[in-house]
Amino acid sequence: MTLTADAGAADAASPSAPRETVYRPAAPVDLRSTVGMLRRGPGDPTMVFDGPVVWRTLRTPLGAATLALRAQNGEIRATAWGRGAEHALNTVPDLCGAEDDPSGFDPSHHPLISEVARRAPGIRLARTGVVFDALACAIIEQKVTGLEAFRAWRLLVTKFGERAPGPTPRPMYAAPTADQWRRIPSWDWHRVAVQPPQSKTVVRVAERADSISRALLAAPAGDERDRVLTSFPGVGVWTSAETRIRALGDPDAVSVGDYHLAHQVGYALTGHRTDDDGMLELLAPWAGHRQRVIRLIFASRVSEPRRGPRLSPEDHRTR
């Protein structure tokens, strides 16, 4: 793989001047499937799909930045704006799965997985490296529908985040810093229907964001990573897995306790629903690559026919 910076780096001193680079991955990359899985709903203010371009905002040590990614002729062309533009460009390989190692993955254990792996070789596991953002997002998503969680994320990031630089296709925002999350008033959490257990957990995690990040990034494998995260009150195995998936691109993370996942995995692999224990048994042949298999199941679009109404959001604010 190669990452080539533009020759016009002299303009980098101006935060409004774009920086560009070209990333040439060693293996095919389906940009939308790989990076797009980080998007939290269609209204996510930190990520937008605009035709073939994936727009993403991020925080860097130098400030907010905006990154635009486009796949073309086997290359990923990246443009970044903001004081953190150079840092943003340096994240491109990890976002596109450069650290994703499929060695030892055998899709032949099931015909569906084998077929999807053959048909979609460009699905990679993205890694943001930003632990706190992934953890805060996962905590907000605890025990609510995706619709509720995405709404809360959108409103909080828009109000307390920073307007993203660059010619974004719609107004975009970089997520708040850990210190800004810590300072969100209780009534603003209430207005977006985030319950006190979740808001208090985000605030407590924000107070120790740096130490949690260092510990997680230093942990070598899934069990150790789980121990780091679940040692914190309010963070269980589901939240740990969701954090590891986004921040670390963990190929073996499984979100045990998810409302839908076990049913989806069971139906795709057997034609019948299953529970968490059954899901883990079905995924056992792919130990070390269970998240990779789950991503391929999502890509297959095989899902159980709906048998009733969707789970409706609950509004606890008047209780």
N, C-alpha and C positions, 0 to 999 in steps of 0.2 A: 504494500500500500504506500502511497505517497501523498503528501500534503504540501501544495505549492502556493506560497503567498504571492500576492500581486506585486508588481514592480513599483506601484505608486504609493509606497508606504510613507513617503515624506509628508503626506497629508494627514497622517494618523494623529498628529497633535490636535487637530480640530475634531471635536466630538461629533460634528455634523457630517464630516467626510466619511463615506463608506470605505470599508476595507473588504477585500475579496480574497478568496482562496479557492483552489480546486483540490478536492480529495478524490484520490483514485483507489477505491477499495480493492482488496485482493480477491474478493468473492462478490457475486451479485448482491445488490441491496435494493429491496423494495422500500423506497423512502417513506411512502405514506403508511405502509403497514408497520414499519420499524419505528420511526420517530412518532408517527401519528398516534400510537397507542398511549402516549403521554398526555394526550388531550383529555380534559375533564369536561366532556359534554360539548355540544355544538356552540355554546355561548362562551366558552372558556376565553377570558381576556388575555391569557398567556400564550395561546396557540390558535392559529387560524390556518385553514386550508383555503388557498386562493388559486383555483385551477391546479396547475402542476407544482405550485410553490407552497412549501410548508414554512410558515412564519412562527417563530418562537421567541419569547422574551426570557431573559434571565438576569439574575443578580451576579455581579462580579466584584472582586475586591476594589475595583475602580469605579463602580457604579452600574446603573442599569444598562443593558444592551439589548439590541434586537438582532435576530439572526433569520435570514431568508435562505432556504435550501431548495435547490432544483436539481433533479436527476436528468442527466443528458449524456447519451452515448457511453454509458458505463461509468460516468464520472458524477460526482456530487459538486455542484457549483454553489459556493456559499458567499453571501454578502452580509456584512455586519455593520451596525451603526451604534454610536454611543461611546462614552469614555471606556467602556469595557469591551470594545469591538474586538480587539486582538485576543483577549481571553475567550470571547465567545467563539471565535474561529478555531481556537485550540480544542474546543469541546466537540467539534464536528466528527472526528473519527469515532469517539466513544458513543455519540448519539447514533451513529450509523452502524454500530455493532462491531467495531474493530476488536474489542476485547472479548467478543462472543466466540467461544471455542466449542464447536459441535463434535469434537473428537469423542469417539465412543458412542455416539448416538446412532441407534439402529432403528429406523422407522419400520422395518419389516415385521415387527411383532403384531401389527394390525394393518389390514388392507387400507382402511381409511387414512391412517397416518402416513403410510407409504405413498399413497396416491397424492395427498396434499403436499407432502415434502417434495415429491417429484415435480408437481405442477407449480409450486411456489417456492423456488429455492432462495428467493431474495428476502424471506422473512428472517430478520435478525433480532437479537435482544438488545435494545437500547440501554445505555447506562448514562445517567446524568451526573453522577458523583455528588449530587447535592442532597445530603441526607435529611436535613431539617425540612425542606420544602416537601419532600415525599412523605415524611412522617406526619407533618401537619395536615396535609391533604388526606392521608389515610384516616387520621383521627376524626376529621370532619365527616368522613364517609361511614363512620361506625353506626350501625343499627338504624340506618335510614335508607330510603330509596335513593337510587342514583339521581333522580330528578331533584330531590331535596338537597342532596349534597352538592350537586353541580350549581344549583342556584345560590347556595350559601357561599361557595367558593368564588363564584362570579361577583357577587355583591361585596364581599369582604376585600377581595383583591382590587376591585375597581375603586373602592372608597379609601383603602389604606395603603395600596400599592403606589407605584410611581409610573406616570405616563411614559410609555416606551418611546425611544427615539426612532427616527427613520420614517420613510413613507409607507407606513403600514396600511393594509387594505381597509382597515377599520380601526377605531381607537383600541389600542392594546396597552396592557399594563404589566410591569414586572411585579411579582409578588412581594408583599412586605418583607422586610428583614425580620430576623428573629426578635430583635428588640421592639420592632413595630407591632408584631403579633402579640407580644407580651403586654403592650400598652392599650390594646383594643378594649374599650369600656364594656362592662357586662351588658349594658342595654343594647349595644350594637350586636353582640352575639344573639341576644334575645330576639331582636328584630328580624334576623335572618334564620330563626328557628333552629339554631345550634343549641343543644341542651347543655346545662351546666357541667355535667360530667365530662363532656367532650371539650367544651371551651376551657375548663380548668386544666385539663390534661395538655391542651395545646400551650397554654400559658406556662405550665410547669416545665414542659419540654423546651420551650423557648428560652427559659432561664438557664438551661444546661445544654443548649444546642451545640456549642463547640465541642464539649467533652463527649457528648453522645456520638457526634460525627466522627471524632477521632477514634473512639473505641470501635465503632462499627466498621470503619474502613480498615482497621487493623485486624479485625476478626477474619480468620482464614476460610471459614466454611459455614454452611447453613446452621448447624446446631449452635456454634459459637455466636453467630450473628443473632440468632433467636434469643440466646441468653442475654446479650447486650440489650436488646430492645425490650424484651418482656420483663426484665428486672425493674423497669420503670412502671409505677402504678398507672393504670389506665391503658396500657399497651399490651394487647394479647397477641396470640399467634396469628390471627387474621391480619391485624395491623402491621405486625412484623413482616409478614410475607409481602403485603402490598408495598411496604417501604423498600424492601429488598429488590422487588421486581423493578421499581422505577429508578431507585438511586444506584443500584449495583448491577442491574441486568442479570440477576441471579437465575441461572438456568434451571434450578431445582426447586425454587420457591413454589409452594402450593397454598392458596388462601383457604385453609380449612376454616369452616364456620361461615362461608359465604352463602347467602340465601339461594343463589341460583347455580353455583359452579358444579356442585356434586351431581345435580340433576342433569346438567348439560353434558358433563363428561360421561356419565353413565349412559345417557341416551345415545351419544355419538358412538360409543364403543360397544354397546350391547343392545341398543334399541329399547332399553328400559331405564327408568329412574334408579338412582342409588343414593345412599347417604355418604357422609364423609369417610367412614371406614371403608365402604365399598369403593369409593373413588380412589382412596389410597392403595387399595388392593389392585385395582385396575391399572393404576399408574406405576406400580412396583417394577415391572419389567424395564422401565425407562429411568430407574433411579439415577440421579445426577442430571437428568434432562427433563424432569417432569413439567417444568414451566414451558419448555420448548414444545412439548406435546400439547399442552393446553392452548398455546398460541396457534398451533396447527389446527386444533379442533375449532377454535374461533374462526380461523380462515376458511374452514370447510363449509361454514354456514349451515351445518347440520344442527337442527334444534328440534326439540319436542314440540308438537303442535300445542297451541294454547288451549287449556280446558276451562278457563274461567276468566274473570276480569283481572287486570293487573292489580298488584298491591297498591292501594291508594296511599298517598302521603298523609301523615297525621300531623295536625298542628297542636302542639302541647302548650302554646304560649298563653292560652286563656285558662289553663288548669290551675 
